Amino acid sequence: MSNPFAQRLQQVYPEMAIEDIQTERAAQHYAVFGINYRFVFRFARNEWGAKRLAYEAETLLPTISRAANLPVPVPVFESLERPEPVLAFIGYERIEGEPLWPESLEGLTGTEEEERAAAAIGEFLKRLHAVQLEAKPPEPDDSEEIEHLSGKQLRDMMRRWLFPVMRKELQARAEVDLKAWIAAEKESEKVLIHGAFGPAHLLWDAADERVTGVIGFGSARMGDPAADFAGILSGYGPLFFEKCLAAYGGDANLAERVRLYAKILLLREALYGAEEGHEESLAYGLEAYAQEVKE
């Protein structure tokens, strides 16, 4: 078996019969793959990833699972005694369902199925944002990760990388939005947020037309609850967002921050493209932001 992660898994759990390894997915801090279409394993790619996996297994995921109305990953396998790349991992049973892409909701507008989906998502975020943790999520070692930048850091990076390729009038609008977001970030109450909430991390059963779970807690941190709702607004549009917000019990102030944060997400996408030389991300972020501020 040439896969180093599978080899490590066999060392720790020699009784596990590995019949099939599903497509591996690599992120900055983790490598993720499936085993036998039943389990999902996340391996640390660096020391920060190992530290984060230990926190998720010992504190974050068990606490969320007890509070949540939807299934979330709960580790049943782990090797965390050696916090080193490739060696540290956690594993959990695969939650059935596929990502809830926007097209999955097409044709459900105004139906009971759509209402149930919005109610489940709104209730999940309500419970998640109320979770009290004994220990807060550890801060990343790399403070330059775009999703973890403060408002002022993000503005500085945009001025350096993004503004040189933006039209002057779009720069001016971005400055206004960034100023408003920095103020909102300072004033908003910080709660436990998913951090990457949206279509890729919401699971859906197409046959039963229901939400089956939430995954992808690698970015969970203390932050503005508007950040999670911005993923709903960006992913599914204003009508479904409003249904989720109503189920959550959100007010007009939260809704306004969500709309602002959704625009910042587009600027972040463009910033990523400008900084990394990813032309597609740059073009999409700028075009979508220009359309958003035009409406």
Disulfide bonds with the S-S distance in Angstrom:
none
